[in-house]
Amino acid sequence: MNIDKLVRQNILNLKPYSSARDEFKGSEGMFFDANENPYGKLNRYPDPYQNDLKNKLSQLKNIAIENIFIGNGSDEIIDLTFRVFCEPGKDKALTFSPSYGMYEVSANINNVELIKVPLKWDFQLDIEEIDTYLHDENLKVIFLCSPNNPTGNLLNFKDIEYILKKFQGILILDEAYIDFANTESCLSKIDQFPNLLVSQTFSKAWGLAAARVGVAYANKQIVQYLNKVKPPYNVSQINQQAAIKALENIEDFETKKTDILKEKDKLISALQKMDIIQRIYPSDTNFILIQVENANKLYDDLVDKEIIVRNRDKLVRNCIRITVGTAEENQFLIKAMNQL
Ligand SMILES: Cc1ncc(COP(=O)(O)O)c(C=O)c1O
């Protein structure tokens, strides 16, 4: 597969910005090159390629640094993918629905048509339907989200693999919630599939949503194009350090993740006893999708009690998405729901 052929002509021709840190890469010396303020602690521009953070990730995930791209949250990775591969007003992308809303927003911002194929009744991919689009030569990118938001389930790997084998464009596999799922990430598949980009984030299981650090794992060429297009200093020094610190404390990560998963089970048990709930969807994530008789009313009733859940009625009829909180928060929610 020739990745260059999928890239927009203007990006192929682009002469990227060369920052002061691109031109002199060392850390020792007296710096007069970037018009920085000589005083202070945050006065210097950060490493544009986040090498310390990538080193840590490389060790943890057993993957080469050249296969890692760091974004300002995975939302930036979604946007950059459109900018690298999709010619506005001409090329197309495809995703399924319901899924994470930013694929559509980013497609609209970039003036790229987004085909949305509905999921089947079991929230799995409708491969027959997707198949009809795979040979469209303007279809450049497919976004798959597994585990999916807001439905909470993992997609069947054999379906992902089918698309990877057949599709001649880029497949973005959004694994924002993979750490909560009882399964392996697909990032080990990037060697086998040059068109696969696996996107992960520090915003969920790593507990760093405020820091805005997303990670793409992909073949070297894709990473090079993302680097070519990204703003030079896309991830701040503070954010890089926050992610490095988290990676240095894997025990804390594991403990919190285990706690969240235990709390999820307890929350599900409590929800199962509530008459107002018609259905609890299986979850491979840190949230639970429930179906009730009237989601709008439940949402408003909970807001009145200063409890904020996510009303997903417009995506999945009468469904509410509940993120697992601390033991205390969950108890508060359960009590409030039992009083309705
Ligand atoms: C599936 C999915 N992908 C990506 C994101 C955004 O992640 P980030 O905070 O890394 O931009 C979210 C956030 O809710 C999400 O649900």
PDBQT file of the ligand as one rigid body, heavy atoms in Angstrom, charges set to zero:
ROOT
HETATM    1  C1  LIG A 401     -14.402   7.804  21.494  1.00  0.00    +0.000 C 
HETATM    2  C2  LIG A 401     -13.707   9.038  21.900  1.00  0.00    +0.000 A 
HETATM    3  N1  LIG A 401     -12.618   9.435  21.223  1.00  0.00    +0.000 NA
HETATM    4  C3  LIG A 401     -11.948  10.542  21.546  1.00  0.00    +0.000 A 
HETATM    5  C4  LIG A 401     -12.373  11.338  22.592  1.00  0.00    +0.000 A 
HETATM    6  C5  LIG A 401     -11.625  12.606  22.882  1.00  0.00    +0.000 C 
HETATM    7  O1  LIG A 401     -10.489  12.311  23.558  1.00  0.00    +0.000 OA
HETATM    8  P1  LIG A 401      -9.399  13.429  23.910  1.00  0.00    +0.000 P 
HETATM    9  O2  LIG A 401      -9.747  13.941  25.253  1.00  0.00    +0.000 OA
HETATM   10  O3  LIG A 401      -8.112  12.650  23.870  1.00  0.00    +0.000 OA
HETATM   11  O4  LIG A 401      -9.460  14.482  22.842  1.00  0.00    +0.000 OA
HETATM   12  C6  LIG A 401     -13.486  10.980  23.335  1.00  0.00    +0.000 A 
HETATM   13  C7  LIG A 401     -13.954  11.825  24.430  1.00  0.00    +0.000 C 
HETATM   14  O5  LIG A 401     -14.967  11.661  25.035  1.00  0.00    +0.000 OA
HETATM   15  C8  LIG A 401     -14.179   9.809  22.976  1.00  0.00    +0.000 A 
HETATM   16  O6  LIG A 401     -15.276   9.423  23.630  1.00  0.00    +0.000 OA
ENDROOT
TORSDOF 0
